[in-house]
Amino acid sequence: MKDHLDLSIYPPKSQYKHSCKNIFFSYLPNNTNFQQGYLGVQQTKIAGILHIRKPITNPLLTDKIEIIFTGKEFVKWSDVEICNNINKKIIELSYIIWESSIKGVYQKITDLDLPFEIPLPDDLPDSFSFKQPVKAQISYALKAKFSKPTKYFGLKCGVKKVSILCPITRWNLPVRPTLQPIPMNGRRSIPLSEGVEYVANLDQTIFGIGNSITIPIELILVNMRVYVKKIKIFLKEYHQLIKKKFIHYDSEKVAKSEIYGDQLMLVSGTMNRYEVKAGLDLVSNNQRKPILPSVRSDHIVIWHKVIVKVILCNASKIKFEKEIKIVNSLCEEDALMITEERRKSNWSNWSKMDKLSAKAVYNLSIN
């Protein structure tokens, strides 16, 4: 039975891979996940509490309880290509959080709360999952493992483990725009002699999920018969799954917007020059499928391109594209808080070093 009324600190049942109604996890108070800290920006850990609530008539018999944090990279091909499935462990960290006071003697546990903390290495990739056309994911899990006898006074023992999914998110500090515009690669099938000149730029190539991309586009239509019908802007996400020489590749549009020709405005004082700032919102909640962050692991690569198509009347379309990186980006407020924490930490460390140096000089002088 869960002791607290605040159900928000308990992970949903759907998150459990192996469950027991009398043994369960909770987040720390005032938290809604196990991850503590912004991985990739600051020192991060997994923290929570393991609760044991067994009846007196059926206690948990154990001499040791471990918490194990694991991460796996998984790819499932079709039934024909099943021999190429990937199920690779990328991390495993194990900590003993309780041990019998008498080694090898199994204790009867009915009511126990065990807090735990697991520091994470900085290079872990994000959790993610996609199912079409091939199932692939990087996932993490927490497992409580109980060292148990197979029988106790002739009775079989119960639960041996409880495990739960533990999503991990990587973060980036906010990315500042560059001082110089970054040209997008432009392609078209019409020669310059047809009288269409164009340029498109970005001011950065790393964008956060939830942010917006702004693309300044300039068009000069020397040929007065040519005009703009539509400008299409979209973010394309590419998935590449690799195992030796076996490679699966697919792509899909995960965000898009459009500008119609009659929305374009002439630059003041000109008759044929147009400037427009095309925009694209990277808000996963508004998309048919969530935008995944860019990933590069041993077997799974995810990358993104911004693509702009200018549909012209009486001329072939123009296409711009640029590979970009998609990340989970901190808001300015959180970034400032972390920067301030680092500053205070560095100042504290320097003060300690100064005191130690002063003490060392003093000791040398009296000797």
NORMOGI-V964561 format. One record per residue. N is the residue number from 1. RES is the residue in one small letter. SS is DSSP state (helix for helix, strand for strand, loop for the rest). OMEGA is omega as a letter, one per 30 degrees, with the letter a starting at -180 (NA if undefined). D_LAST is the distance of its C-alpha to the last C-alpha in Angstrom with 1 decimal. Layout:
((N/RES/SS/OMEGA/D_LAST) (N/RES/SS/OMEGA/D_LAST))
This chain:
((1/m/loop/a/65.5) (2/k/loop/a/63.0) (3/d/loop/a/61.5) (4/h/loop/l/61.0) (5/l/loop/a/63.7) (6/d/loop/a/61.8) (7/l/helix/a/63.2) (8/s/helix/a/61.4) (9/i/helix/l/58.2) (10/y/loop/l/60.2) (11/p/loop/l/61.0) (12/p/loop/a/64.8) (13/k/helix/a/66.5) (14/s/helix/a/67.5) (15/q/helix/a/63.8) (16/y/strand/l/63.7) (17/k/strand/l/64.4) (18/h/strand/a/64.4) (19/s/loop/l/64.9) (20/c/strand/a/65.2) (21/k/loop/a/66.5) (22/n/loop/l/64.1) (23/i/strand/a/60.9) (24/f/strand/l/59.9) (25/f/strand/l/57.2) (26/s/strand/l/56.3) (27/y/loop/l/54.2) (28/l/loop/l/51.4) (29/p/loop/l/52.7) (30/n/loop/l/53.7) (31/n/loop/l/53.7) (32/t/loop/l/56.7) (33/n/loop/a/55.1) (34/f/loop/a/52.4) (35/q/strand/l/50.5) (36/q/strand/a/47.6) (37/g/loop/a/46.4) (38/y/loop/a/47.8) (39/l/strand/a/47.5) (40/g/loop/a/46.8) (41/v/loop/a/45.1) (42/q/loop/l/42.5) (43/q/loop/a/41.1) (44/t/loop/l/44.2) (45/k/strand/l/45.0) (46/i/strand/a/48.0) (47/a/strand/l/48.1) (48/g/strand/a/50.8) (49/i/strand/l/52.0) (50/l/strand/a/54.1) (51/h/strand/l/56.5) (52/i/strand/a/58.4) (53/r/strand/a/61.5) (54/k/loop/l/63.5) (55/p/loop/a/66.3) (56/i/helix/a/65.8) (57/t/helix/a/68.8) (58/n/helix/a/67.2) (59/p/loop/l/63.4) (60/l/strand/l/61.0) (61/l/strand/a/60.1) (62/t/strand/l/56.8) (63/d/loop/a/53.5) (64/k/strand/l/51.6) (65/i/strand/l/52.0) (66/e/strand/l/50.7) (67/i/strand/a/50.7) (68/i/strand/l/51.4) (69/f/strand/a/51.4) (70/t/strand/l/53.5) (71/g/strand/a/54.9) (72/k/strand/l/57.9) (73/e/strand/a/59.8) (74/f/strand/l/63.5) (75/v/strand/l/66.6) (76/k/strand/l/70.1) (77/w/loop/l/72.8) (78/s/loop/a/76.5) (79/d/helix/a/78.1) (80/v/helix/a/79.2) (81/e/helix/a/75.7) (82/i/helix/a/74.0) (83/c/helix/a/72.5) (84/n/helix/l/70.2) (85/n/loop/a/68.7) (86/i/strand/l/64.9) (87/n/strand/a/62.8) (88/k/strand/l/59.3) (89/k/strand/a/56.2) (90/i/strand/l/53.5) (91/i/strand/l/50.9) (92/e/strand/l/50.4) (93/l/strand/a/47.6) (94/s/strand/l/47.7) (95/y/strand/l/45.9) (96/i/strand/a/46.5) (97/i/strand/l/46.9) (98/w/strand/l/48.3) (99/e/strand/l/48.4) (100/s/loop/l/50.2) (101/s/loop/l/48.0) (102/i/loop/a/49.8) (103/k/loop/l/49.6) (104/g/loop/l/53.1) (105/v/loop/a/54.8) (106/y/loop/a/56.7) (107/q/strand/l/56.5) (108/k/strand/a/59.3) (109/i/strand/l/58.1) (110/t/loop/a/60.4) (111/d/strand/a/58.2) (112/l/strand/l/54.8) (113/d/strand/a/52.9) (114/l/strand/l/50.2) (115/p/strand/l/48.2) (116/f/strand/l/46.8) (117/e/strand/l/44.7) (118/i/strand/l/44.8) (119/p/strand/a/42.6) (120/l/loop/l/44.8) (121/p/loop/a/44.0) (122/d/loop/a/44.6) (123/d/loop/a/47.3) (124/l/loop/l/50.0) (125/p/loop/l/53.4) (126/d/loop/l/55.6) (127/s/loop/l/58.1) (128/f/strand/l/61.6) (129/s/strand/l/65.1) (130/f/strand/a/68.4) (131/k/loop/a/71.6) (132/q/loop/f/74.1) (133/p/loop/l/75.2) (134/v/loop/l/72.5) (135/k/strand/l/70.2) (136/a/strand/l/66.5) (137/q/strand/l/63.4) (138/i/strand/a/59.7) (139/s/strand/l/59.1) (140/y/strand/a/56.3) (141/a/strand/l/56.7) (142/l/strand/l/54.8) (143/k/strand/l/55.8) (144/a/strand/a/55.2) (145/k/strand/a/55.7) (146/f/strand/l/56.4) (147/s/strand/a/56.0) (148/k/loop/l/59.2) (149/p/loop/l/61.5) (150/t/loop/l/64.8) (151/k/strand/l/66.6) (152/y/strand/a/65.8) (153/f/loop/l/68.3) (154/g/loop/a/70.9) (155/l/strand/l/70.3) (156/k/strand/l/69.3) (157/c/loop/a/66.1) (158/g/loop/a/66.1) (159/v/loop/l/63.9) (160/k/loop/l/61.4) (161/k/strand/l/60.0) (162/v/strand/a/60.3) (163/s/strand/a/59.6) (164/i/strand/l/59.7) (165/l/strand/a/59.6) (166/c/loop/a/56.4) (167/p/loop/l/57.0) (168/i/loop/l/54.1) (169/t/loop/l/54.1) (170/r/strand/a/52.0) (171/w/loop/l/51.4) (172/n/strand/l/50.8) (173/l/loop/l/49.6) (174/p/loop/a/52.6) (175/v/loop/l/53.7) (176/r/loop/l/54.2) (177/p/loop/l/57.4) (178/t/loop/l/57.0) (179/l/loop/a/57.8) (180/q/loop/l/60.3) (181/p/loop/l/63.2) (182/i/strand/a/63.2) (183/p/strand/l/66.7) (184/m/loop/l/68.5) (185/n/strand/a/70.5) (186/g/strand/l/74.2) (187/r/strand/l/77.2) (188/r/strand/a/80.9) (189/s/loop/l/84.1) (190/i/loop/a/85.8) (191/p/loop/l/85.5) (192/l/helix/a/84.1) (193/s/helix/l/87.6) (194/e/helix/l/88.7) (195/g/loop/l/86.9) (196/v/strand/l/84.0) (197/e/strand/a/80.5) (198/y/strand/l/77.6) (199/v/strand/l/73.8) (200/a/strand/a/71.5) (201/n/strand/l/67.7) (202/l/strand/l/64.8) (203/d/loop/l/61.7) (204/q/loop/a/59.5) (205/t/loop/l/59.8) (206/i/strand/a/57.8) (207/f/strand/l/59.4) (208/g/strand/l/58.7) (209/i/loop/a/61.3) (210/g/loop/l/62.9) (211/n/loop/l/62.4) (212/s/strand/l/65.1) (213/i/strand/l/65.7) (214/t/strand/a/67.3) (215/i/strand/l/69.2) (216/p/strand/a/70.6) (217/i/strand/l/73.8) (218/e/strand/l/75.9) (219/l/strand/l/79.5) (220/i/strand/a/82.0) (221/l/strand/a/85.5) (222/v/loop/l/87.4) (223/n/loop/a/90.3) (224/m/loop/l/91.9) (225/r/loop/a/93.5) (226/v/loop/l/90.2) (227/y/strand/a/88.5) (228/v/strand/l/85.8) (229/k/strand/a/87.1) (230/k/strand/l/83.8) (231/i/strand/l/80.0) (232/k/strand/l/78.4) (233/i/strand/l/74.7) (234/f/strand/l/73.1) (235/l/strand/l/69.9) (236/k/strand/a/70.5) (237/e/strand/a/68.4) (238/y/strand/l/68.3) (239/h/strand/l/67.5) (240/q/strand/a/67.0) (241/l/strand/a/66.7) (242/i/strand/l/65.8) (243/k/strand/a/66.0) (244/k/loop/a/66.1) (245/k/loop/a/69.3) (246/f/strand/a/70.7) (247/i/strand/l/70.1) (248/h/strand/a/71.5) (249/y/strand/l/71.6) (250/d/strand/a/72.9) (251/s/strand/l/72.5) (252/e/strand/l/73.6) (253/k/strand/a/73.6) (254/v/strand/l/71.3) (255/a/strand/a/71.7) (256/k/strand/l/74.4) (257/s/strand/a/76.0) (258/e/strand/l/79.0) (259/i/strand/a/80.1) (260/y/strand/a/83.9) (261/g/helix/a/85.3) (262/d/helix/l/86.9) (263/q/helix/a/83.4) (264/l/loop/a/82.3) (265/m/loop/l/82.3) (266/l/strand/l/83.0) (267/v/loop/a/80.5) (268/s/loop/l/81.8) (269/g/loop/l/84.0) (270/t/loop/l/84.6) (271/m/loop/a/87.4) (272/n/loop/a/85.8) (273/r/strand/a/82.0) (274/y/strand/l/80.4) (275/e/strand/a/76.8) (276/v/strand/l/75.7) (277/k/strand/l/72.4) (278/a/strand/a/73.0) (279/g/strand/l/71.0) (280/l/strand/a/70.1) (281/d/strand/l/68.5) (282/l/loop/a/66.2) (283/v/loop/a/66.8) (284/s/helix/a/67.2) (285/n/helix/a/69.1) (286/n/helix/a/71.9) (287/q/loop/l/72.4) (288/r/loop/l/74.6) (289/k/loop/l/71.6) (290/p/loop/l/67.9) (291/i/loop/l/65.9) (292/l/loop/l/63.3) (293/p/loop/l/60.0) (294/s/loop/a/59.6) (295/v/strand/l/58.4) (296/r/strand/l/57.6) (297/s/loop/a/57.1) (298/d/loop/a/58.1) (299/h/loop/a/61.7) (300/i/strand/l/62.2) (301/v/strand/l/62.1) (302/i/strand/l/63.1) (303/w/strand/a/63.3) (304/h/strand/l/65.3) (305/k/strand/l/67.4) (306/v/strand/a/68.7) (307/i/strand/l/72.3) (308/v/strand/l/74.7) (309/k/strand/l/78.4) (310/v/strand/a/80.6) (311/i/strand/a/84.3) (312/l/strand/l/86.6) (313/c/strand/a/90.4) (314/n/loop/l/92.2) (315/a/loop/l/89.1) (316/s/loop/a/86.9) (317/k/loop/l/83.8) (318/i/strand/a/80.3) (319/k/strand/l/77.3) (320/f/strand/l/73.6) (321/e/strand/l/70.7) (322/k/strand/l/67.0) (323/e/strand/l/64.6) (324/i/strand/l/62.1) (325/k/strand/l/59.4) (326/i/strand/a/59.9) (327/v/strand/l/56.9) (328/n/loop/a/56.2) (329/s/strand/l/54.7) (330/l/loop/l/52.7) (331/c/loop/a/54.2) (332/e/helix/a/52.4) (333/e/helix/l/51.3) (334/d/helix/l/49.5) (335/a/helix/l/48.0) (336/l/helix/l/46.6) (337/m/helix/a/45.2) (338/i/helix/l/43.4) (339/t/helix/l/42.1) (340/e/helix/l/40.7) (341/e/helix/l/39.1) (342/r/helix/a/37.4) (343/r/helix/l/36.2) (344/k/helix/l/34.7) (345/s/helix/l/33.1) (346/n/helix/l/31.5) (347/w/helix/l/30.3) (348/s/helix/l/28.8) (349/n/helix/l/27.1) (350/w/helix/l/25.7) (351/s/helix/l/24.4) (352/k/helix/l/22.6) (353/m/helix/l/21.1) (354/d/helix/l/20.0) (355/k/helix/l/18.4) (356/l/helix/l/16.5) (357/s/helix/l/15.5) (358/a/helix/l/14.4) (359/k/helix/l/12.3) (360/a/helix/l/10.7) (361/v/helix/l/10.0) (362/y/helix/a/8.7) (363/n/helix/l/6.2) (364/l/helix/a/5.2) (365/s/helix/a/5.5) (366/i/helix/l/3.8) (367/n/loop/NA/0.0))
